[in-house]
Amino acid sequence: MRAALHRLARYAERRLPALTRLRQPEPLPIELNRRRIYILPTAFGLGFGVLLLVMLTGALNYTNNAALLLTCLLGAAAAASMLLAFRTLDGLRLRGIRAGHAIAGEPLELVLDFAASRLREAVRLDCAGETLAFAVDGAAELTLRLPTTRRGWLALPRLRLWSTWPLGLFRAWSWLHPQQSVLVWPRPEPAGPPPLLPADAQERLRPQPGEELAALRDYRRGDAPRHIAWKASARHHDLLVKDFDRPEPRATWLLDWHALRSLDREARIARLARWLGEAEAQGRRYSLQLPSERIDTGSGPAHYARCMGALAVLP
Amino acid sequence: MTTAATALDTRSFDLVALAFAATLALHTPHLPWWLSAPLVLAIGLRWRLRRQHHVRTPMWMKLPLLALLVLAVIAHYGNVFGQAPGTALAAGLLALKLLETETVRDARVGVGFACFLLMAALLFDQSLVATVAVALGLLPPLAALRSLEPGRRAPVALWRDLVPGATLLATALPLAVLAFLLVPRLSSPLWGAANNTEQRSGLADSMTPAGFTQLLIDDSPALRVSFDGPPPPPDRRYFRAYVMSRYDGISWTYRDVVNQPPAPVEAVAGLRYRISLEPTRQHVLPTLDMPLTAPPGASLRRDRVLMADKPVDKLRDYTMTSATAYRLEPQLGRHHARWLQLPAGFNPRTLALGQSWRERYGNDDDAIVRAALALFHDGGFSYTLSPAPLGRDAMDDFLFVTHEGFCEHYASAFTVLMRAAGIPARVVTGYQGGYWNAMGRYLLVRNSDAHAWSEVWLAGRGWVRVDPTAAVHPQRISLGAAAAAPGQLPWYEDGWLQSLRNHWDIVNRWWNIGVNGFNALRQRSLLKPFGVDETDTSTLASLLAASCVLAMLAGLAWVWRRREPEDAVRAALRLLERKLARRGVARRPGEGPRDYLSRAADALPAQRDRLTELMHRYLELRYAQAKPTPELLRALQRAVRDFSVGRVVK
């Protein structure tokens, strides 16, 4: 039954786009207005309507004016609740979407930023089979978890924003289809060999000045002036120089697409992704060579994200 | 939906329980106590158990409870159909529903049912107080429905949850009143009208001396009368209901004679008045003195008793013409013997007294009447609402032993005496007196104004009203029942409170006339002020549809109005843009105000100075200060308003 209804809805969407009013993707911000908010009674609302009709008939039959007056009052309140349901959505604005990072197969965290001029209570959002309820008091941020299956650009799905506020008699809804895509990173392979270091790897093992201050020592000729500790030297008869620790020189990884000829495309991507993750975890510096681009040596989250992004969008 | 199956949170459950309890409370006046008490208890217990111990009602309890409820209702009422048993059953079902209310869906169903049951409470009582109580009773269900919506914010006090519902109802009131006025009424009921056997206090068609006492301390309104002219003086305010002819030694009874024309009456002037009678569940319609006409749906009986075709189940309005000076049935003819009937073997001393008067005064009926009144006046009789009990020969006991009683005793004894003396006589019951509500300009007659008096037939004068109570206690007639028996009435009938109640009665009358009395007849003349004499059903229906559409449009206008604060400076610029656009200088997209106004100045050289000035004013307001001063703003607005481009001369 449910599946049949779903199929029917799909068919209607395909054949009668004007009627079903499904929204084409559109740029942010999206502001809901009366041209895109739809209202229908809920099942409870229909039942309540039948109840009102029964009460009306009873009051008329017994010519009971007090009951008739109150039935009219309840009916008018129900009608007013329809307007309130509309008002809950009207003017609600989706200002922006912040997407987190996720690897394929894991849910992607999306933060939707809503704004409204006045308080909206009991707004609900349907996304990927789950319903989130929230209230917008001026502004609200809503965190969604969007399931992903494969790497690459993922267009945001159509989101249904709805509310049955205040009495649950009417459901007002609107479709949001933000014209925005989020990038899903490739899934790293679970395990595999470490990267092969290129032949000139030893050459790259030049000592690197460290970051941590180790000690102060006397000035020797050839020390860079910027390493002189001026403040400390002022209290001393000689110039003092800041001596930095020299970390163990570590191999810089060059992760090369072309070095993995034996694997097929997706396996290569998965392996490169795993190496990127390992390099980042070990705090190494690494560069990435892809068929059509080269990402220079670097490290840190931004560098990692850039490399993963480049892997994600590989054809 | 996932939401329907979600469990109720504490506040929602509180509100649902409150809604159910309020609904039951409004039904308690007509539910038997042995039903309402356990139901209220069940709701309280269930609320406590769920709140404190998170206990669910076990499954095995539900069915036996339901069976018990049905059995109890059948045992008490005989069946489960009809107004009273149906309501009792529904109230029980509502209370049982709370036992199994765990989810949002349960709560919704229960609250809808509670709304229905609230309306049913009005089948039993349509007074203003009851209606307002039911309207207030709608607040907990509305609050409960509201609390079922997700995403609730900070918790508030329980009563503050009721406020939005009140606002909603207040907003809905105009549309509700329109709908109330315009919903076409049924010309005849679709199914049997309410069959209510509940005994209402009021006059009965039989009278046993001392039977009135319940009535005489019931000061609920019985009828309200408004007169075309000034009201008759207090001692003329006799409202006839029943004329009792048959006496069996214990009670007087009324014998309805349907197929005979009303007795002839000779009257000169008629007094026009309008009575609205509270429901009595009886046919009789009290009339002032001698009714000359019968209103629609009622007929005059042989004794000029006015009988409605149907029992008076709800407030009934009727307009009457009555004579206060009249000659009723000048010739008694063959009916003579009927009015002399007395049961054999009762009240021998009374009969002997009557016969002795006849022997003493001969044919002078007037003298016999006077003798009887003199007996009451001088014979040591007293007026009291709590007389000593009477034995088998009640009239003998009253006349010769106890010497105390109220109108029923006097009317009854007087009539027996007259019949014993051979004068046709009868007992009349009805109302006497009433409170003249000067503010509302109507006479309020309460049940405590119930009265009994006599009519005797005198040759040449017909039936003449004689009030023997007046002989004993004239204040009863001139001041009314409350003044007649001071100290014997409950505290709430005393003094200033009484006057407060009389004023409150104006409100009730307004409600009775305006709302309860708004029937199909008045609905048809709804549009009379607009020159439409008869508003038929189709007109009403289209009016109703039109007003619903109008109300919805008004609502839409309200919801569509965006209340974003309009920037006054920008609004001024926009007005200027419109004026310039009419002259062909429209603002391009992305064009700033300075560029635009410079271009406009170039295009309209005649206006160059003024446009430059406007531009400076605008830029100053917009960019020079954080918040523009009102003077500068007004100056800009005035300058824009005064700016006119004039005709383009080519």
Interface residues (C-beta under 8 A of the other chain):
Chain A: R34 F44 G47 F48 L51 V54 M55 L56 T57 G58 A59 L60 N61 Y62 T63 N64 N65 A66 A67 L68 L69 L70 T71 C72 L73 L74 G75 A76 A77 A79 A80 S81 L83 L84 F86 R87 D90 G91 S117 R118 E121 A122 V123 R124 T131 A133 F134 A135 D137 S163 T164 W165 P166 L167 G168 L169
Chain B: M1 T2 T3 R108 V109 G112 C115 F116 L118 M119 A120 L122 L123 Q126 S127 A130 T131 V134 A135 L138 L142 L145 R146 L148 E149 P150 G151 R152 R153 P164 L168 L169 T171 A172 L173 P174 L175 A176 V177 A179 F180 V183 R185 L186 P189 L190 W191 A193 A194 K314 V515 N516 G517 F518 N519 A551 M552 G555 L556 W558 V559 W560 R562 R563 E564
